[in-house]
Amino acid sequence: MAGIPNVLSNSRELLRKYSDPIIESLKKSDAPQQIVESIKGASNVVQKGFDRLENRLYQSRFGTQMYGPKLDKDQRQYAQELRKDALDEIRFADNPLKEAGKKLKKNFPAERVMADTIGNTVLTKQAQLNFNKYTNPHRIAGDVGVQASQATGLESNLSKAAVAAGVPLLYATLSGQIGSPLDGFRPKGYKAVAPVSKDEDPTGRTPRNILEEGALRTFGFQRSQMLPYKEFIKERPDVMPSTIADYRRYVNLKPQAGNRIDIDRDKQTFTAFGGLVKGTARGLNDPEIRVKGMPITASSVLGIGAGLGTIAAAKKYLDPQGLGISNMKPVMASDITPDTSQGSGLKTHEEIASRFTSKGQVQPQGPLQNIPENRREQGVERVGGYIPRVGTKGQVEDSGEARYYAPRPDEDTPVRVPNIKTQEVLKDLRQERDAIDRGLEFVKQEGDQLNIPKLSGLGDSRSSGQRLQDERVRVQKEIDDIVDKSKKYGKPKLDKDLNPIPGTAKLGKAGQAFQDAFARRPDLKEPAILLGGTVAALGTAAVAKKLFQKAQEKRIKKEDPVQYEKYKRGDYTR
């Protein structure tokens, strides 16, 4: 296929075609050697730069023009290690500045700087995307949510996703960008994005359809203008007239001609870069900064910070890692190694799979197969434990995932027993109990049958109903024992007189109460923590906004007593 000529390709071919003849002509004309070498060096830099540029331009799977090396995970890690080694060499060198200069000259030659500059700016939108990442409030809020979900200590993927999605939503709500769902998320004091006709509602506050209004505001990020003063004050009687006037002026504020930044000390506002960034200490209720027209209020920042802090603290002190939900995969009891069967040995699943039979057929079973008696007929093993996907010091499969609780040959680590997750064990046992209850119901309807040992081969004279009832008692006792252990977790150990031993408690009183409350439903621990974080965020934001409002009222009372008295009497809302 023929190449498509353009400015860059033409310049490249022109340089390749005429650079050598030009240099030879300069040599023949007795031009200074320094000039010849400089032109020759510049030509080589440009040609190498074009080569690098061509080799590193590519299209992503989304059809976006990109620039840079296409590296896999291992290559990126190797590159990171090389950068770390280079920094260490600079840090520990006799002359760090000189060593840094050498590294820069070696790793950032002129052709690389030229190619990377053109590739990241002119030929792709990478620079624009990077700039947009740090100037788009929605993007910032989304990134904060994702990072927060990793830093809060939550273990459930669903809980992490709730934090990642909840932070932007909470930011929009607390900063006054979206309101009640009943109004299509229209905030109080603002017009609808898609209003009804002027004949139906001259104010413009009524949306055509709340679903359409909600979609435009949440997914389309559409915003609307403030209502006229008389209509605005009806929905926002907490805001004084002077505050509304100042805020309208601030929203439309831009730097004066010839200025990059304007600061108004009297109104306590600033605006910069043509209105790209602006801020005020006198918002509708609290200070705010606007980036590309999107407000980031002080109360929203304080509220989100309080919510995330509450979640992280609750997870750390009420439900530490490993007590509730964990990113673990189940392992069958017969697959657990090393040998934890007191010398008798656990057999693998493959070794005992042939001894499983279809439902209704009974075969003699050995004592070491870790299969509950009531489930042997179905050929189903009970989960014996859960192995962490990440961070387990032990042998690994070919895929790299941890499988066995055994130390590496060079580790002086005791053999670890699998950690059976409470909520999964309870779920498994409750399913067993439900299956037994269905069997009892069937026996009740069809009639119980006496079991004859010589005919059945089981050596059990109990009837079918009695066996099921005994099994149900066993399962229920196991459930109650697990719940009891969960309640006792975190509590101090007891001496022989059943008195608490000081310093032996794993959790504080709050943590003990938390584990006690959710002993039967450990799957609700993290949802409860998320609910507490949400309440903390909303409460902190409300308190902060109220304090800012009080400070503003105090200022206006001092500057304009008449306005303050009218505001207190409600004259402005009549």
C-alpha positions in Angstrom: 0.0 0.0 0.0 1.2 3.5 -0.8 1.9 5.9 2.0 -0.3 9.0 2.3 1.8 12.1 1.9 1.4 14.8 4.5 3.5 17.6 6.1 5.4 15.3 8.3 6.1 12.5 5.8 7.0 15.1 3.1 9.4 16.8 5.5 10.9 13.5 6.4 11.5 12.4 2.8 12.9 15.9 2.0 15.3 15.7 4.8 16.5 12.2 3.8 16.9 13.2 0.2 18.7 16.5 0.6 20.5 16.4 4.0 23.6 14.6 2.6 24.0 16.7 -0.5 23.6 19.9 1.6 26.3 18.7 4.0 28.7 17.8 1.1 28.1 21.2 -0.5 29.0 22.9 2.8 32.2 20.9 3.0 33.2 21.8 -0.5 32.4 25.5 0.1 35.0 25.5 3.0 32.3 26.3 5.6 33.5 26.2 9.2 33.7 22.6 10.5 31.6 23.5 13.6 28.7 24.6 11.4 28.9 21.5 9.3 29.0 19.2 12.4 26.1 21.1 13.9 23.9 20.8 10.8 24.9 17.1 10.5 24.0 16.5 14.1 20.7 18.3 13.8 19.8 16.3 10.7 20.6 13.0 12.5 18.5 14.1 15.5 15.5 14.9 13.3 15.8 11.7 11.3 16.0 9.6 14.5 13.1 11.5 15.9 11.0 10.8 12.9 11.8 7.1 13.2 10.9 7.0 16.9 7.7 8.9 16.2 6.7 6.5 13.5 7.4 3.4 15.5 5.5 4.6 18.6 2.3 5.9 17.0 -0.6 3.4 17.2 -4.3 3.2 17.6 -5.9 1.8 20.7 -8.6 -0.9 20.7 -11.1 2.0 21.1 -9.9 3.6 17.9 -8.0 6.4 19.7 -4.7 7.7 18.3 -2.1 7.0 20.9 1.6 7.4 21.3 4.1 5.4 23.3 5.3 1.8 23.7 2.7 -0.9 24.0 4.0 -2.7 27.1 2.5 -5.6 28.9 2.4 -5.9 32.7 5.9 -7.5 33.1 7.5 -4.9 30.7 6.0 -2.0 32.7 7.2 -3.5 35.9 10.7 -4.0 34.4 10.7 -0.4 33.2 9.7 0.7 36.7 12.6 -1.2 38.2 15.0 0.4 35.8 13.8 3.8 36.8 14.2 2.9 40.5 17.8 1.7 39.9 18.6 4.9 38.1 17.3 7.0 40.9 19.3 4.9 43.4 22.5 5.4 41.4 21.9 9.2 41.5 21.1 9.2 45.3 24.2 7.3 46.3 26.6 8.8 43.8 29.6 11.0 45.0 28.3 13.8 42.8 24.5 13.4 42.5 24.1 16.5 40.2 26.7 15.2 37.8 25.3 11.7 37.8 21.8 13.1 37.2 23.1 15.0 34.2 24.6 11.8 32.8 21.3 10.0 33.3 19.3 12.7 31.6 21.7 12.9 28.6 21.6 9.1 28.3 17.9 8.5 28.8 16.6 11.7 27.2 18.5 12.3 24.0 17.4 15.1 21.7 15.6 12.9 19.3 13.5 11.3 22.1 12.5 14.7 23.5 11.5 15.9 20.0 9.5 12.8 19.2 7.8 12.5 22.5 6.8 16.2 22.5 5.3 16.0 19.0 3.7 12.6 19.7 2.1 13.6 23.0 0.8 16.9 21.8 0.5 17.5 18.1 -0.4 14.0 16.7 -2.5 12.7 19.6 -4.8 14.1 22.3 -2.7 12.7 25.1 -1.7 16.1 26.5 -5.3 17.3 26.3 -6.5 14.1 28.0 -4.0 14.5 30.8 -4.9 18.1 31.3 -8.6 17.2 31.2 -8.0 14.5 33.8 -7.0 17.1 36.4 -9.4 19.9 35.4 -12.6 17.9 35.0 -14.5 17.7 38.4 -16.5 14.7 37.3 -13.3 12.9 36.4 -11.6 14.0 39.6 -14.5 12.8 41.7 -14.6 9.5 39.9 -10.8 9.0 40.4 -11.1 9.9 44.0 -13.9 7.3 44.4 -11.8 4.6 42.8 -8.8 5.4 44.9 -10.9 5.7 48.0 -12.4 2.3 47.4 -8.9 0.8 47.5 -7.7 2.8 50.6 -10.7 2.3 52.9 -9.8 -1.4 53.6 -13.1 -2.8 52.3 -12.8 -6.4 51.1 -16.0 -7.0 49.1 -15.9 -6.0 45.5 -19.5 -4.9 45.7 -18.6 -2.6 48.6 -15.7 -1.1 46.7 -17.9 -0.5 43.7 -20.4 1.3 45.9 -17.7 3.6 47.2 -16.3 4.3 43.7 -19.8 5.2 42.4 -21.0 6.9 45.6 -18.3 9.5 45.9 -19.1 11.3 42.6 -22.9 11.1 43.4 -22.3 12.4 46.9 -20.1 15.2 45.6 -22.8 16.3 43.1 -25.4 16.2 45.8 -23.5 18.0 48.5 -22.3 20.7 46.1 -25.8 21.5 45.0 -25.6 20.1 41.5 -28.4 17.6 41.8 -31.4 17.6 44.1 -34.3 15.3 44.9 -35.1 12.4 42.6 -38.8 13.4 42.9 -37.9 16.6 41.0 -35.7 14.9 38.4 -32.6 15.7 40.5 -33.3 19.4 39.9 -31.7 21.4 42.8 -33.8 23.9 44.7 -33.6 27.4 43.3 -32.7 26.3 39.8 -34.6 25.9 36.5 -35.2 22.6 34.9 -32.9 21.4 32.1 -35.8 20.3 30.0 -38.8 22.5 31.2 -42.4 22.5 30.1 -43.7 25.3 27.9 -43.9 28.9 29.2 -47.7 28.7 29.1 -47.7 25.8 31.6 -45.0 27.2 33.9 -43.5 30.6 33.2 -40.8 30.1 35.9 -39.2 27.2 34.1 -38.9 25.0 37.3 -41.2 22.2 36.1 -39.5 19.5 34.0 -41.3 17.8 31.1 -40.5 14.4 32.6 -38.6 13.6 35.7 -36.9 10.6 34.2 -35.7 12.7 31.2 -34.6 15.5 33.6 -32.8 13.0 35.8 -31.0 11.4 32.9 -29.9 14.7 31.5 -28.5 15.8 34.8 -26.8 12.5 35.9 -25.6 11.0 32.6 -25.5 14.1 30.4 -24.1 16.4 33.1 -26.4 19.2 32.1 -26.9 22.2 34.4 -29.4 25.0 34.4 -29.6 28.6 35.4 -30.8 30.0 38.7 -34.5 30.9 39.0 -35.5 34.6 39.2 -35.0 36.2 42.6 -38.6 36.0 43.7 -38.9 32.4 42.7 -35.5 31.4 44.0 -36.1 32.8 47.5 -39.3 30.7 47.7 -37.3 27.5 47.5 -34.2 28.8 49.2 -35.4 31.1 52.1 -32.2 30.4 53.9 -30.2 32.6 51.5 -30.1 36.4 51.9 -30.7 38.7 48.9 -27.2 40.2 48.9 -25.8 36.7 48.9 -27.8 35.8 45.8 -26.8 39.0 44.0 -23.1 38.4 44.8 -23.3 34.8 43.8 -24.9 35.6 40.4 -22.1 38.1 39.8 -19.5 35.6 40.8 -20.8 32.8 38.5 -20.5 35.1 35.4 -17.2 36.6 36.5 -14.2 36.7 34.2 -10.8 38.5 34.5 -10.6 42.0 33.1 -9.0 42.5 29.7 -5.3 42.1 30.0 -5.4 40.2 33.3 -4.8 36.5 33.8 -6.0 36.6 37.5 -8.4 39.0 39.2 -8.9 39.1 42.9 -11.7 41.0 44.5 -10.9 41.4 48.2 -14.1 43.2 49.0 -16.3 40.4 47.6 -13.8 37.7 48.5 -13.7 36.2 45.0 -11.1 35.4 42.4 -11.1 34.3 38.8 -8.2 33.1 36.6 -7.4 32.0 33.1 -10.5 33.4 31.4 -12.9 32.0 34.0 -11.5 28.5 33.9 -10.9 28.5 37.6 -12.7 30.8 40.0 -13.6 30.8 43.7 -15.5 32.6 46.4 -15.6 32.6 50.1 -19.2 33.7 49.9 -21.1 31.0 48.1 -24.8 30.4 48.5 -24.0 28.9 51.9 -20.3 28.0 52.0 -17.1 28.7 50.2 -16.6 27.1 46.8 -14.1 26.8 43.9 -15.4 26.3 40.3 -13.4 24.4 37.8 -14.8 24.6 34.2 -18.1 25.8 35.7 -18.4 22.9 38.2 -18.6 23.9 41.9 -16.5 22.2 44.5 -17.9 23.4 47.9 -16.2 23.3 51.2 -19.1 21.4 52.8 -18.9 18.7 50.1 -15.2 18.2 50.6 -15.5 18.0 54.4 -18.5 15.7 54.1 -16.8 13.2 51.7 -13.6 13.3 53.8 -15.6 12.5 56.9 -17.5 9.7 55.2 -14.4 8.0 53.8 -12.6 8.5 57.1 -15.5 6.9 59.0 -15.5 3.9 56.6 -11.8 3.4 56.9 -11.8 3.7 60.7 -14.9 1.4 61.1 -13.3 -1.3 58.9 -10.0 -1.0 60.9 -11.4 -1.0 64.4 -14.8 -2.7 64.1 -14.2 -5.3 61.4 -10.5 -5.9 60.7 -9.2 -7.7 57.6 -10.4 -11.2 57.4 -13.3 -11.1 59.8 -16.1 -10.3 57.4 -15.7 -10.6 53.7 -12.4 -11.4 51.9 -11.2 -11.8 48.4 -10.7 -15.5 48.8 -11.4 -18.5 46.6 -12.8 -21.7 48.1 -10.7 -24.9 48.3 -12.1 -28.3 48.8 -11.1 -29.9 52.1 -9.6 -32.9 50.3 -7.3 -30.6 48.4 -5.7 -28.9 51.4 -2.0 -29.4 51.8 0.2 -29.9 53.7 -1.0 -32.9 55.7 -3.3 -31.7 58.5 -5.0 -35.1 59.2 -2.6 -36.1 62.0 -0.5 -38.4 59.8 -3.4 -40.2 58.1 -3.3 -37.9 55.0 -5.9 -36.1 53.1 -6.7 -37.4 49.6 -7.1 -35.2 46.6 -10.4 -34.6 45.0 -9.3 -36.5 41.9 -8.4 -39.5 44.1 -11.8 -39.8 45.7 -14.0 -38.5 42.8 -14.4 -42.1 41.5 -16.0 -43.1 44.7 -18.7 -40.6 44.3 -22.0 -42.1 43.1 -25.1 -40.7 41.7 -28.0 -39.6 44.0 -29.7 -42.6 45.5 -26.8 -45.0 45.3 -24.9 -45.6 48.5 -21.3 -46.8 48.7 -19.1 -47.3 51.7 -17.1 -44.2 52.5 -13.8 -43.8 54.2 -13.4 -41.5 57.3 -10.8 -39.1 55.8 -12.8 -37.7 52.8 -14.1 -34.6 54.6 -17.5 -35.0 53.1 -20.6 -34.5 55.2 -22.6 -37.7 55.5 -25.8 -36.1 54.3 -24.0 -34.9 51.1 -22.0 -38.0 50.1 -24.9 -39.4 48.1 -24.9 -36.3 45.9 -21.1 -36.4 45.4 -20.6 -32.9 46.8 -17.7 -31.8 49.0 -17.9 -29.3 51.7 -15.7 -26.2 51.4 -12.9 -26.7 53.8 -11.3 -23.3 53.7 -10.5 -20.2 51.7 -7.1 -19.3 50.3 -6.2 -15.7 49.6 -5.7 -14.8 46.0 -3.0 -12.3 46.7 -0.3 -12.1 49.3 -0.1 -15.7 50.5 3.4 -16.9 51.2 3.3 -20.4 49.9 3.5 -22.6 46.8 1.7 -21.3 43.8 0.1 -22.8 40.8 1.4 -22.3 37.2 -1.1 -19.4 37.0 0.6 -17.7 39.9 -2.3 -18.0 42.3 -1.7 -19.3 45.8 -3.0 -22.8 46.4 -1.3 -24.4 49.4 -0.7 -23.2 52.9 2.9 -24.3 53.0 6.1 -22.2 53.5 8.6 -21.8 50.7 11.8 -23.8 51.1 13.7 -20.7 52.2 11.1 -19.5 54.6 11.1 -20.2 58.3 7.3 -19.9 58.5 5.0 -22.2 60.4 2.4 -24.1 58.3 -0.8 -22.2 58.2 -4.3 -23.7 58.4 -6.9 -22.5 55.9 -9.1 -19.6 57.2 -12.7 -20.6 56.9 -14.7 -17.5 56.2 -17.6 -17.1 58.6 -20.2 -15.9 56.1 -19.5 -18.6 53.6 -19.6 -21.4 56.1 -22.9 -20.1 57.5 -24.3 -19.8 54.0 -23.2 -23.4 53.2 -24.6 -24.8 56.5 -27.9 -22.9 56.0 -28.3 -24.3 52.5 -27.8 -27.8 54.0 -30.4 -27.1 56.7 -32.9 -25.9 54.0 -32.2 -29.1 52.0 -32.9 -31.2 55.1 -36.1 -29.2 55.8 -37.3 -30.0 52.3 -36.5 -33.7 52.9 -38.5 -33.6 56.2 -41.4 -32.0 54.4 -41.3 -34.7 51.7 -41.2 -37.4 54.5 -44.2 -35.8 56.2 -46.2 -35.8 53.0 -45.2 -39.3 51.7 -44.9 -41.0 55.1 -41.8 -42.2 57.0 -40.1 -45.5 56.1 -38.3 -47.7 58.6 -34.8 -48.5 57.6 -33.9 -52.2 57.8 -30.1 -52.6 58.4 -29.7 -56.0 56.7 -31.5 -54.8 53.5 -30.0 -51.3 53.3 -26.4 -52.2 54.2 -26.0 -49.1 56.3 -26.2 -50.7 59.7 -28.6 -47.9 60.8 -31.9 -48.8 62.2 -33.2 -45.2 62.2 -36.1 -44.3 59.9 -35.5 -41.8 57.1 -37.3 -39.1 59.0 -35.3 -39.7 62.2 -32.0 -39.6 60.3 -32.9 -36.3 58.7 -34.0 -34.9 62.0 -30.8 -35.9 63.7 -28.8 -34.4 60.8 -30.7 -31.2 61.2 -29.9 -31.0 64.9 -26.2 -31.5 64.0 -26.2 -28.8 61.3 -28.1 -26.3 63.5 -25.7 -27.0 66.4 -22.8 -26.2 64.0 -24.5 -23.0 63.0 -25.0 -22.0 66.6 -21.4 -22.8 67.5 -20.1 -20.6 64.7 -22.3 -17.7 65.7 -21.2 -18.1 69.3 -17.5 -18.0 68.3 -18.2 -14.9 66.2 -19.8 -13.2 69.2 -16.8 -14.1 71.4 -14.3 -12.9 68.8 -12.5 -9.8 69.9 -13.5 -10.3 73.6 -10.9 -10.8 76.3 -9.9 -14.3 77.3 -11.2 -15.6 80.7 -9.2 -17.0 83.5 -10.3 -20.1 85.5 -12.7 -18.0 87.6 -14.3 -16.7 84.3 -12.9 -13.2 84.9 -11.6 -11.2 81.8 -7.8 -11.2 81.5 -6.6 -7.6 80.9 -4.8 -7.0 77.6 -6.2 -10.1 75.8 -9.1 -8.4 73.9 -8.5 -8.3 70.1 -11.0 -5.5 69.7 -12.3 -2.6 71.7 -15.8 -2.5 73.2 -17.3 -1.0 70.0 -15.6 -3.7 67.9 -16.9 -6.4 70.2 -20.4 -5.0 70.1 -20.2 -4.8 66.3 -19.1 -8.4 65.9 -21.8 -9.5 68.4 -24.5 -7.6 66.4 -23.6 -9.1 63.1 -22.7 -12.6 64.2 -25.6 -14.2 62.4 -25.3 -12.1 59.3 -21.6 -11.3 58.7 -22.5 -10.4 55.1 -24.1 -7.3 56.4 -21.0 -5.9 58.1 -19.6 -3.9 55.3 -23.1 -2.6 54.1 -23.5 -1.4 57.7 -20.1 0.3 57.6 -21.0 2.0 54.3 -24.3 3.2 55.8 -22.4 4.7 58.7 -20.0 6.4 56.3 -22.9 7.9 54.3 -24.6 9.2 57.5 -21.3 10.7 58.6 -20.8 12.4 55.3 -24.3 13.9 55.1 -24.1 14.9 58.8 -20.7 16.6 58.5 -21.7 18.4 55.3 -24.9 19.7 56.9 -23.1 20.9 60.1 -20.4 22.6 58.0 -23.0 24.3 55.8 -24.9 25.5 58.9 -21.7 26.9 60.4 -20.8 28.7 57.2 -24.3 30.1 57.0 -24.2 31.4 60.6 -20.9 33.1 59.9 -22.4 34.7 56.8 -25.5 35.9 58.7 -23.2 37.4 61.4 -21.3 39.3 58.7 -24.4 40.6 57.1 -25.9 41.6 60.4 -22.9 43.7 61.0 -22.7 45.2 57.4 -26.5 45.6 56.7 -28.7 45.3 59.8 -31.8 46.3 57.8 -31.4 43.4 55.4 -30.7 41.0 58.3 -33.9 42.0 60.1 -36.0 41.7 57.0 -34.4 38.2 56.4 -35.2 37.1 60.0 -38.9 38.3 59.7 -39.3 36.5 56.4 -40.1 39.6 54.5 -38.2 38.4 51.4 -40.3 35.3 51.0 -43.6 37.1 50.9 
